[in-house]
């Protein structure tokens, strides 16, 4: 049986296998038993309806360094937050709006990771984002589509985490005006408590002074662990001292893909995920059935209070 269970997991490259064993405490022979333990736990949760295929569940074990207790908690949070934020997670499809957003090239996942066993690199360039056409929530919704696919398909992202680079150089001021801080805070909580892959760094470049104050405010709403991974650089040269230029796309003087080509691939990959996303609507939590104390937005996001003082301004 074990061999059969292992066969349903995509084999890791030698470099990633080394990271999984040394940093994530993955023991190949023990993985089937760990997956079974997670499934046994899911079966006893009356409130939780959850995906149970190996490739999905192993992402949570890897993201929690094979601590079964943490993986349970993260799985529960993943489906709890998705259920509490239908505006972000319900009825997602690679529809006309997401295709249009994909084609702007605002958010791209770069083909080469940061070294063979390194984290995935993702780049947001706000100069491509037209706030008259899209809102921040559209971008977040689109990013969650990509995340669903990465949990299943991107071993670098699951094993080694990911790096976000945000280019604020030509960000329009009307976009700054519509930044939704409660939404940013919720995304931070989702990133820390629920997402199975770990963010290794959030790097901002070309930050205009109008954005600096807002950036600091957004950062202050993030969980402490994420705050320590925020880095701000004056320009591309400063970023390249940390992330060499070769890891950036051609448009940034690097050799990590052309954005136009990356967009075509991403659109195709995400369209192939529409069936998977359709299935996704059946999963989530029912708080009425949760054993013990029921959760609500206040207990999960701790939002009460944080925004009261912002309303006064």
SULKAHU-V347516 format. One record per backbone hydrogen bond with DSSP energy under -1.0 kcal/mol. CO is the residue of the C=O (numbers start at 1). NH is the residue of the N-H. E is the energy in kcal/mol with one decimal. If there is no record, write none. Layout:
BEGIN
co->CO nh->NH e->E
co->CO nh->NH e->E
END
This chain:
BEGIN
co->1 nh->5 e->-2.5
co->2 nh->6 e->-2.9
co->3 nh->7 e->-1.9
co->5 nh->8 e->-1.4
co->6 nh->9 e->-2.2
co->13 nh->17 e->-3.0
co->14 nh->18 e->-1.9
co->15 nh->19 e->-1.7
co->16 nh->20 e->-3.0
co->17 nh->21 e->-2.4
co->18 nh->22 e->-2.8
co->19 nh->23 e->-3.1
co->19 nh->24 e->-1.2
co->20 nh->26 e->-2.5
co->27 nh->30 e->-2.0
co->30 nh->34 e->-2.2
co->31 nh->35 e->-2.8
co->32 nh->36 e->-2.2
co->33 nh->37 e->-2.4
co->34 nh->38 e->-2.0
co->35 nh->39 e->-2.4
co->36 nh->40 e->-2.8
co->37 nh->41 e->-1.9
co->38 nh->42 e->-2.7
co->39 nh->43 e->-2.4
co->41 nh->44 e->-1.1
co->42 nh->45 e->-2.0
co->45 nh->48 e->-1.3
co->47 nh->286 e->-2.1
co->49 nh->284 e->-2.1
co->53 nh->57 e->-2.4
co->54 nh->58 e->-3.0
co->57 nh->61 e->-1.7
co->58 nh->62 e->-2.9
co->59 nh->63 e->-2.4
co->61 nh->66 e->-3.6
co->62 nh->65 e->-1.7
co->64 nh->67 e->-1.9
co->67 nh->71 e->-2.4
co->68 nh->72 e->-2.3
co->69 nh->73 e->-2.2
co->70 nh->74 e->-2.7
co->71 nh->75 e->-2.5
co->72 nh->76 e->-2.6
co->73 nh->77 e->-2.6
co->74 nh->78 e->-2.7
co->75 nh->79 e->-2.1
co->76 nh->80 e->-2.3
co->77 nh->81 e->-3.1
co->78 nh->82 e->-1.8
co->79 nh->83 e->-1.7
co->80 nh->84 e->-2.2
co->81 nh->85 e->-1.3
co->85 nh->88 e->-2.0
co->85 nh->89 e->-2.4
co->86 nh->90 e->-2.0
co->93 nh->95 e->-2.3
co->95 nh->99 e->-2.9
co->96 nh->100 e->-2.6
co->97 nh->101 e->-2.3
co->98 nh->102 e->-2.8
co->99 nh->103 e->-2.5
co->102 nh->105 e->-1.5
co->106 nh->125 e->-2.7
co->108 nh->123 e->-3.0
co->113 nh->115 e->-2.1
co->115 nh->118 e->-2.1
co->119 nh->114 e->-3.0
co->120 nh->163 e->-3.0
co->121 nh->110 e->-2.7
co->122 nh->165 e->-3.0
co->123 nh->108 e->-2.7
co->124 nh->167 e->-3.3
co->125 nh->128 e->-1.7
co->126 nh->129 e->-1.5
co->130 nh->133 e->-1.8
co->130 nh->134 e->-2.8
co->135 nh->139 e->-1.4
co->136 nh->140 e->-2.5
co->137 nh->141 e->-2.6
co->138 nh->142 e->-2.3
co->139 nh->143 e->-2.6
co->140 nh->144 e->-2.0
co->141 nh->145 e->-1.2
co->142 nh->146 e->-1.7
co->143 nh->147 e->-2.2
co->144 nh->148 e->-2.3
co->145 nh->149 e->-1.7
co->146 nh->150 e->-2.4
co->147 nh->151 e->-2.4
co->149 nh->153 e->-2.5
co->150 nh->154 e->-2.1
co->154 nh->158 e->-2.2
co->155 nh->159 e->-3.0
co->156 nh->160 e->-2.4
co->161 nh->120 e->-2.1
co->162 nh->200 e->-3.5
co->163 nh->122 e->-2.8
co->164 nh->203 e->-3.4
co->165 nh->124 e->-3.1
co->166 nh->205 e->-2.8
co->167 nh->126 e->-1.9
co->168 nh->171 e->-1.7
co->172 nh->176 e->-1.5
co->173 nh->177 e->-2.0
co->176 nh->179 e->-1.5
co->180 nh->184 e->-2.2
co->181 nh->185 e->-2.8
co->182 nh->186 e->-2.4
co->183 nh->187 e->-2.4
co->184 nh->188 e->-1.9
co->185 nh->189 e->-2.2
co->186 nh->190 e->-2.7
co->187 nh->191 e->-2.7
co->188 nh->192 e->-1.9
co->189 nh->193 e->-3.3
co->190 nh->194 e->-2.1
co->190 nh->195 e->-2.4
co->198 nh->162 e->-2.0
co->201 nh->164 e->-2.8
co->202 nh->231 e->-2.7
co->203 nh->166 e->-3.3
co->204 nh->233 e->-3.1
co->205 nh->168 e->-2.6
co->208 nh->211 e->-1.1
co->208 nh->212 e->-1.2
co->211 nh->215 e->-2.8
co->212 nh->216 e->-2.3
co->213 nh->217 e->-2.0
co->214 nh->218 e->-3.0
co->215 nh->219 e->-2.8
co->216 nh->220 e->-2.2
co->219 nh->222 e->-1.6
co->223 nh->227 e->-2.1
co->224 nh->228 e->-1.8
co->226 nh->229 e->-2.0
co->227 nh->230 e->-1.6
co->229 nh->202 e->-3.2
co->231 nh->204 e->-3.2
co->235 nh->239 e->-1.6
co->236 nh->240 e->-2.6
co->239 nh->242 e->-2.1
co->239 nh->243 e->-3.2
co->244 nh->247 e->-2.1
co->245 nh->248 e->-2.7
co->246 nh->255 e->-1.2
co->248 nh->256 e->-2.5
co->249 nh->252 e->-2.0
co->249 nh->254 e->-2.2
co->250 nh->253 e->-2.5
co->257 nh->250 e->-2.6
co->258 nh->262 e->-2.7
co->259 nh->263 e->-2.6
co->260 nh->264 e->-1.4
co->261 nh->265 e->-2.1
co->262 nh->266 e->-2.8
co->263 nh->267 e->-2.6
co->264 nh->268 e->-1.9
co->265 nh->269 e->-2.9
co->266 nh->270 e->-2.7
co->267 nh->271 e->-2.2
co->268 nh->272 e->-1.7
co->270 nh->273 e->-1.1
co->271 nh->274 e->-1.5
co->273 nh->277 e->-2.5
co->274 nh->278 e->-2.1
co->275 nh->279 e->-2.2
co->276 nh->280 e->-1.3
co->278 nh->281 e->-1.3
co->279 nh->282 e->-2.1
co->280 nh->283 e->-1.6
co->284 nh->49 e->-3.1
co->286 nh->289 e->-1.8
co->287 nh->290 e->-1.0
co->296 nh->300 e->-2.3
co->297 nh->301 e->-3.1
co->298 nh->302 e->-1.8
co->303 nh->307 e->-1.1
co->307 nh->311 e->-1.4
END
